[in-house]
Structure formats: C-alpha cells, structure tokens
Amino acid sequence: QLIPPVLYETCTEVIEAFAPMLDVPVDMLDSKTYPVFSITVGNTVLKGGMGGLHSEHKTSCVLNFLQEYADVESFYPAIILKYEIVPAGHDKEKYLDALKKILNWRLEAKRDKNLPRATALKIVVNSIYGKLGSRPYESGEIPYLADGISGFKVAIIGQILLLDLIYSFTKEGIST
C-alpha cells in the first residue's frame, strides 16, 4: 500500500514543525538534527532516525522474514523516484532520469550476478540519498545534492512504509 498523496504533501509541514523544537533553521536540517524516536509494535521496540528504522531486538520473526525474503531493491532511491523528491535547485527531470538510470544499472548487474558492479552501484545510488543529509562545509558552501527537507521526506516516507508493513503483520496475528 502506497502512502496517500495527502500524507506525502504534509511531510514538509511535519518537518517544518520539527525544526523549531530542534532549534535549527529549516535549511540546516540534516542527519545530525533529525529527531530520533522509539515505537513499540507488537513485541518489537523500533528506533527511528534519519538512517532508517531499526529493531532493539536481535531477533524478530517479522524482521528476520523481511531481511530474508523482502528485498525492496534500493529502498530510499526507490522512494525518491516514486515520490519525485528532488533536492532544491536541481532540474527535476534530469535528476530523476539520472537516478533511474543508475538504479536500473544496479538492478541489472544484480540480476546478472555481477556482484562487483552491483555493489559499486549500490554504494553510488544509496549515496545519493545520503548526500541529502549533508551539512554545509566550514566555508558555508552547501554540498552538491544537500537538502535536509528532501532527506527528511525520504526518511519519513520510508519509516511510515516499514511501520505500516510491520503493523500489518501484527494485525494478522503474526508475532513481531
């Protein structure tokens, strides 16, 4: 189930609401200022932050299943493409086309079992998400692709999708 467009559209509002609590200007939001939260779903305590959603437990039926069988193939880059999240100041069509090409090259290499190429492209494609959370340099210059708002949108959408999936397991009576 995809996030309803209305929820996606409110991500910016949610992020802007977080910023004053963090005492950080909205244009300075990055991986260091993203709020960390904890939530319990079923028997599993999950912690979230800019880096994703992680279980406090070493083993979990649902999480083991997800790791073993549910490959979302470049989760954050796929979210960027699906929801067309583009860093401020970049041409939307060119940015999304370039990301899609790199992601397709990676998935093709993975299917062809070309592990060195697939691994290298995985680092490249995931770095595109990672750069969104970059801080300005000491000189004040903003790193290429850095955009805290876009990084927050990707992280929030990813966490909501994972929480929704985990919650759907618990609704079906599957122990987390």
Backbone bond lengths (Angstrom), bond angles and torsions (degrees), N, CA, C in turn:
res aa  C-N    CA-C-N  psi(-1)  N-CA   C-N-CA  omega(-1)  CA-C   N-CA-C  phi
1 Q - - - 1.451 - - 1.522 108.49 -
2 L 1.313 116.75 128.22 1.452 121.20 -178.91 1.519 110.81 -86.67
3 I 1.313 114.63 156.92 1.462 120.13 178.57 1.528 108.72 -66.80
4 P 1.323 117.57 130.79 1.463 119.48 177.44 1.537 109.96 -60.16
5 P 1.353 117.35 141.90 1.465 119.81 -178.32 1.524 113.17 -53.21
6 V 1.315 117.19 -34.92 1.458 119.21 -178.87 1.531 111.15 -62.83
7 L 1.332 117.34 -35.32 1.461 120.56 178.43 1.518 110.33 -68.46
8 Y 1.336 116.04 -44.15 1.458 119.88 178.36 1.527 110.39 -58.98
9 E 1.326 116.24 -43.91 1.460 120.54 -178.07 1.525 111.69 -63.89
10 T 1.315 117.71 -25.75 1.455 119.78 -179.80 1.527 112.49 -86.73
11 C 1.340 118.05 -7.22 1.470 119.97 179.41 1.519 111.31 -55.55
12 T 1.333 117.30 -43.67 1.463 120.12 -179.65 1.521 110.07 -61.15
13 E 1.332 117.44 -41.86 1.455 120.87 178.60 1.529 111.06 -62.96
14 V 1.328 116.41 -41.79 1.462 120.95 179.44 1.525 109.78 -62.59
15 I 1.312 116.00 -45.87 1.461 120.78 -179.49 1.517 110.32 -62.45
16 E 1.314 117.04 -45.19 1.462 119.92 179.81 1.529 110.80 -64.53
17 A 1.321 117.43 -29.49 1.458 120.50 176.91 1.523 110.94 -70.59
18 F 1.347 117.26 -34.47 1.467 121.06 177.50 1.528 112.09 -66.84
19 A 1.317 116.70 -37.78 1.466 121.58 -170.45 1.532 114.19 -53.90
20 P 1.342 119.97 -48.00 1.466 118.27 -179.65 1.530 112.86 -62.23
21 M 1.334 116.29 -33.12 1.460 119.60 179.30 1.522 110.10 -66.69
22 L 1.312 115.60 -28.65 1.452 120.80 -178.39 1.524 111.91 -89.62
23 D 1.332 116.69 -7.59 1.460 122.11 -177.63 1.523 110.91 57.50
24 V 1.314 115.03 43.71 1.462 121.62 -179.09 1.529 107.77 -132.67
25 P 1.336 117.85 132.62 1.474 118.89 175.13 1.523 110.22 -60.84
26 V 1.331 116.96 144.86 1.462 121.21 -177.14 1.517 111.47 -54.16
27 D 1.343 118.37 -37.79 1.470 119.64 -178.13 1.524 112.63 -75.23
28 M 1.326 117.70 -2.91 1.466 121.43 178.45 1.530 111.96 -107.77
29 L 1.327 117.63 7.79 1.458 120.19 179.31 1.516 109.59 -65.80
30 D 1.314 116.74 135.30 1.457 121.65 178.48 1.516 109.04 -157.51
31 S 1.328 116.15 -171.83 1.463 120.33 -175.16 1.520 113.07 -63.25
32 K 1.327 118.37 -22.08 1.472 121.20 -179.80 1.529 112.11 -81.47
33 T 1.332 117.07 -21.38 1.461 120.24 -176.73 1.525 113.07 -105.26
34 Y 1.338 117.56 -3.86 1.459 120.95 -178.94 1.526 109.08 -66.19
35 P 1.319 117.94 131.14 1.463 120.01 -179.78 1.530 111.81 -64.74
36 V 1.301 116.17 141.89 1.455 122.24 175.59 1.529 106.87 -100.16
37 F 1.330 116.68 136.66 1.456 119.35 -179.47 1.515 109.75 -134.52
38 S 1.309 115.32 164.41 1.453 122.07 178.59 1.525 107.26 -131.89
39 I 1.331 116.06 138.44 1.460 121.05 -179.53 1.524 108.37 -143.97
40 T 1.325 116.68 144.57 1.459 121.05 177.81 1.520 108.81 -107.49
41 V 1.329 115.47 125.82 1.463 121.99 176.22 1.521 106.12 -123.60
42 G 1.326 116.06 115.91 1.459 119.37 -175.24 1.518 109.24 62.11
43 N 1.319 116.88 -124.24 1.465 121.54 179.30 1.526 112.80 -98.81
44 T 1.323 117.15 7.14 1.453 121.16 -173.14 1.522 111.87 -109.57
45 V 1.317 116.11 129.24 1.458 121.57 174.29 1.524 106.91 -94.80
46 L 1.322 115.14 123.73 1.464 121.11 -178.79 1.525 109.27 -113.78
47 K 1.333 115.65 140.30 1.458 121.21 175.08 1.513 107.82 -114.35
48 G 1.314 115.47 136.75 1.458 120.16 -179.98 1.508 111.26 -122.29
49 G 1.309 114.76 154.99 1.454 123.19 176.94 1.509 107.90 -169.95
50 M 1.311 117.53 -170.10 1.462 121.23 -178.48 1.532 110.96 -59.24
51 G 1.332 117.56 -28.31 1.463 121.10 -177.65 1.512 114.35 -82.70
52 G 1.321 118.88 -1.07 1.453 119.93 177.29 1.510 113.22 126.66
53 L 1.309 115.15 -151.62 1.451 123.70 -176.83 1.518 106.85 -128.44
54 H 1.327 117.00 124.86 1.462 120.70 -174.22 1.519 110.37 -132.84
55 S 1.332 115.71 143.82 1.456 121.89 178.89 1.525 109.70 -83.36
56 E 1.328 116.29 143.18 1.460 120.52 173.33 1.525 110.64 -80.03
57 H 1.335 116.41 -13.03 1.462 121.48 -178.57 1.517 110.69 -93.47
58 K 1.322 115.73 144.97 1.461 119.39 178.41 1.530 111.30 -71.81
59 T 1.333 116.52 -33.92 1.457 119.26 179.27 1.517 109.62 -129.28
60 S 1.302 114.90 146.43 1.449 122.21 178.38 1.524 106.47 -158.07
61 C 1.314 116.56 131.59 1.463 121.23 -179.12 1.529 110.46 -54.37
62 V 1.308 117.21 -50.35 1.463 121.32 -177.07 1.525 110.83 -67.30
63 L 1.322 116.87 -47.18 1.460 119.67 -177.74 1.524 111.56 -65.62
64 N 1.345 117.29 -37.81 1.466 119.87 175.66 1.527 110.47 -62.48
65 F 1.323 116.89 -42.31 1.459 121.27 177.95 1.520 110.42 -60.69
66 L 1.335 116.42 -47.39 1.462 120.50 -178.62 1.524 111.31 -60.98
67 Q 1.325 116.78 -43.40 1.461 120.20 -179.90 1.524 111.33 -65.91
68 E 1.319 117.18 -36.10 1.457 121.23 -175.52 1.531 112.96 -81.16
69 Y 1.340 116.54 -40.64 1.459 119.42 -169.26 1.527 116.14 -118.98
70 A 1.288 118.82 -14.63 1.466 120.36 -173.82 1.523 111.21 -111.14
71 D 1.310 116.10 83.96 1.459 120.86 177.23 1.521 107.29 -89.71
72 V 1.304 116.36 112.81 1.459 119.43 -178.57 1.519 111.86 -87.21
73 E 1.313 117.12 3.64 1.458 123.21 175.83 1.530 112.17 49.02
74 S 1.312 115.01 83.57 1.471 122.34 176.97 1.530 110.83 63.48
75 F 1.303 114.62 67.40 1.466 122.88 -173.25 1.533 113.37 -52.55
76 Y 1.326 117.52 -57.37 1.462 119.48 -176.50 1.530 112.58 -66.60
77 P 1.341 119.39 -44.82 1.467 117.66 175.50 1.529 112.47 -60.22
78 A 1.344 117.18 -35.90 1.468 120.04 178.02 1.529 110.59 -64.47
79 I 1.319 117.26 -36.70 1.474 121.13 176.64 1.523 109.68 -65.60
80 I 1.327 116.50 -44.15 1.473 120.33 178.62 1.527 109.90 -55.71
81 L 1.331 116.89 -45.02 1.460 120.77 -179.53 1.526 111.91 -68.72
82 K 1.327 117.13 -48.07 1.471 121.38 -176.64 1.526 111.89 -59.66
83 Y 1.341 116.06 -42.65 1.461 120.63 -175.28 1.527 112.63 -101.47
84 E 1.347 115.61 7.67 1.464 122.20 176.39 1.523 112.09 49.38
85 I 1.316 115.67 53.20 1.461 122.00 -179.83 1.529 107.76 -90.56
86 V 1.317 115.25 113.75 1.466 121.90 -173.97 1.526 108.86 -122.27
87 P 1.349 116.88 131.83 1.462 119.10 178.34 1.532 111.06 -60.64
88 A 1.309 115.29 145.17 1.461 121.43 179.53 1.529 110.09 -53.79
89 G 1.321 115.15 139.06 1.454 120.41 176.15 1.516 115.26 86.13
90 H 1.338 117.66 2.14 1.462 120.63 -179.59 1.517 110.40 -111.16
91 D 1.319 115.89 145.79 1.455 122.06 177.58 1.529 108.72 -67.79
92 K 1.322 116.15 119.14 1.463 121.33 -174.65 1.528 112.24 -56.85
93 E 1.324 117.42 -50.51 1.468 120.66 -176.03 1.527 111.52 -64.10
94 K 1.321 117.32 -45.60 1.471 120.49 -179.00 1.524 111.28 -65.54
95 Y 1.327 116.44 -42.46 1.469 121.02 -179.43 1.525 110.85 -62.38
96 L 1.323 116.35 -50.60 1.461 120.33 -177.36 1.532 111.46 -67.62
97 D 1.335 117.58 -37.46 1.471 120.24 177.20 1.524 110.82 -63.61
98 A 1.324 117.42 -44.11 1.470 120.94 -180.00 1.530 110.38 -62.93
99 L 1.339 116.59 -45.26 1.464 120.37 179.63 1.527 110.54 -62.52
100 K 1.325 116.60 -42.60 1.466 120.58 -179.92 1.532 110.81 -62.16
101 K 1.340 117.43 -41.81 1.465 120.84 178.18 1.522 111.08 -60.73
102 I 1.326 116.30 -48.40 1.467 120.34 -178.81 1.525 110.44 -62.45
103 L 1.329 116.66 -44.04 1.466 120.71 179.40 1.534 110.35 -62.44
104 N 1.322 117.46 -43.55 1.471 120.34 178.77 1.525 111.34 -63.59
105 W 1.334 117.98 -40.07 1.467 120.93 176.49 1.525 109.76 -59.51
106 R 1.346 115.87 -43.15 1.462 120.20 -179.54 1.527 111.02 -62.77
107 L 1.318 116.48 -48.41 1.463 120.55 -177.22 1.526 111.09 -65.84
108 E 1.328 117.17 -35.97 1.461 121.25 176.18 1.534 110.15 -64.23
109 A 1.320 116.87 -45.68 1.475 120.59 178.60 1.525 110.37 -62.79
110 K 1.330 116.42 -38.05 1.467 120.21 179.30 1.529 110.41 -65.41
111 R 1.326 116.61 -44.72 1.469 120.25 179.02 1.532 111.60 -64.98
112 D 1.338 115.82 -34.23 1.474 120.64 179.15 1.529 112.08 -80.94
113 K 1.330 115.56 1.14 1.471 122.48 -179.26 1.532 112.48 59.85
114 N 1.342 115.46 32.18 1.457 122.07 174.59 1.532 106.40 -90.81
115 L 1.338 114.85 79.32 1.462 121.23 -171.85 1.534 113.98 -59.33
116 P 1.327 120.45 -44.01 1.471 118.65 179.48 1.533 112.61 -59.42
117 R 1.331 116.79 -45.09 1.465 120.41 179.67 1.534 110.60 -67.71
118 A 1.326 116.58 -44.66 1.467 120.58 -179.65 1.525 110.79 -60.72
119 T 1.331 117.33 -41.19 1.467 121.34 -179.40 1.523 110.91 -67.77
120 A 1.319 116.94 -44.17 1.466 120.50 178.65 1.525 111.00 -60.94
121 L 1.330 116.38 -44.46 1.461 120.04 -179.76 1.528 111.83 -70.54
122 K 1.323 117.50 -28.66 1.470 120.48 175.14 1.526 109.62 -63.15
123 I 1.319 116.40 -43.41 1.468 120.55 178.30 1.527 110.20 -62.57
124 V 1.326 116.81 -44.17 1.468 120.98 -179.77 1.524 110.65 -62.20
125 V 1.339 116.71 -51.01 1.463 120.15 -174.41 1.535 111.38 -67.56
126 N 1.330 117.66 -36.53 1.466 119.63 177.58 1.526 111.90 -74.21
127 S 1.327 117.05 -26.66 1.467 120.71 176.84 1.522 111.31 -66.82
128 I 1.316 116.25 -28.46 1.467 119.74 178.15 1.528 109.02 -61.76
129 Y 1.330 116.92 -42.46 1.473 119.80 174.26 1.524 110.08 -66.31
130 G 1.319 116.81 -45.72 1.466 121.16 -177.35 1.519 112.92 -59.22
131 K 1.330 117.09 -36.56 1.471 120.34 -179.31 1.519 112.08 -66.17
132 L 1.318 117.91 -23.88 1.465 120.05 178.78 1.528 110.51 -58.54
133 G 1.329 116.87 -32.86 1.456 121.62 -177.70 1.515 114.57 -91.88
134 S 1.330 117.99 13.64 1.462 120.65 -178.84 1.525 112.27 -70.69
135 R 1.335 115.37 144.54 1.463 121.57 175.71 1.521 110.07 -87.84
136 P 1.324 116.66 154.92 1.470 119.01 174.85 1.531 110.58 -60.46
137 Y 1.336 115.51 150.72 1.453 120.79 176.81 1.525 109.53 -69.69
138 E 1.336 116.90 165.13 1.471 120.88 178.54 1.522 111.38 -55.75
139 S 1.331 116.80 -30.89 1.467 121.36 179.14 1.528 111.68 -70.52
140 G 1.334 116.55 -11.51 1.459 121.16 -177.26 1.515 112.52 94.52
141 E 1.340 116.94 -9.65 1.452 121.38 179.36 1.532 109.67 -67.55
142 I 1.319 115.82 138.71 1.464 121.38 179.85 1.530 108.76 -87.32
143 P 1.345 118.24 127.20 1.471 120.33 178.63 1.532 112.02 -61.57
144 Y 1.328 115.63 149.91 1.454 121.71 178.11 1.532 109.23 -57.54
145 L 1.296 117.93 133.47 1.467 127.32 -179.80 1.528 114.05 76.66
146 A 1.318 119.47 -5.26 1.466 120.58 -178.93 1.528 110.25 -68.02
147 D 1.321 116.08 129.22 1.456 122.14 177.70 1.527 107.38 -165.32
148 G 1.324 115.88 96.93 1.460 121.06 -175.94 1.513 114.36 -57.00
149 I 1.341 116.95 -39.19 1.466 120.12 179.93 1.534 109.84 -61.60
150 S 1.333 116.80 -46.72 1.468 119.81 179.31 1.527 110.98 -62.76
151 G 1.333 116.98 -41.15 1.461 120.64 178.24 1.519 111.57 -61.68
152 F 1.334 116.29 -41.88 1.462 120.05 178.34 1.526 110.87 -64.12
153 K 1.334 117.09 -42.00 1.467 119.73 179.75 1.530 110.55 -58.27
154 V 1.326 116.12 -47.31 1.463 120.34 -179.18 1.526 110.30 -61.13
155 A 1.340 116.78 -46.64 1.468 120.68 -178.75 1.530 111.49 -63.00
156 I 1.322 117.17 -44.80 1.469 120.99 -178.34 1.528 110.67 -63.95
157 I 1.327 116.72 -46.50 1.467 120.04 179.93 1.525 110.15 -61.10
158 G 1.331 117.14 -44.81 1.465 120.65 179.12 1.514 112.08 -60.10
159 Q 1.317 116.58 -43.19 1.463 120.06 -179.93 1.521 111.47 -66.79
160 I 1.313 117.15 -39.77 1.467 120.22 178.80 1.527 110.02 -64.48
161 L 1.332 116.89 -43.15 1.470 119.79 179.05 1.528 111.27 -61.96
162 L 1.334 117.44 -44.65 1.466 120.52 179.90 1.524 111.46 -66.56
163 L 1.331 116.86 -43.00 1.466 119.64 178.00 1.523 111.19 -61.87
164 D 1.326 116.17 -40.40 1.458 119.90 178.76 1.531 110.83 -62.98
165 L 1.332 116.55 -41.60 1.464 120.68 178.36 1.529 111.19 -64.09
166 I 1.334 116.13 -46.99 1.464 120.42 179.89 1.531 110.26 -63.22
167 Y 1.329 116.47 -42.09 1.461 120.54 178.73 1.529 110.74 -61.91
168 S 1.345 116.75 -38.72 1.465 118.87 -179.83 1.528 111.26 -63.98
169 F 1.342 117.46 -32.70 1.467 119.81 174.32 1.527 109.72 -63.47
170 T 1.318 117.30 -46.44 1.468 119.69 -177.25 1.518 111.47 -66.08
171 K 1.342 117.89 -34.63 1.460 121.15 177.50 1.518 111.09 -62.64
172 E 1.326 116.42 -30.50 1.461 121.02 178.79 1.516 112.46 -85.83
173 G 1.343 116.34 4.51 1.448 120.07 177.85 1.524 115.04 84.25
174 I 1.324 116.56 10.52 1.461 120.53 178.83 1.515 107.63 -85.67
175 S 1.323 115.34 124.02 1.453 121.09 -176.76 1.514 110.39 -67.83
176 T 1.329 115.86 133.89 1.460 119.99 177.28 1.499 108.96 -92.50
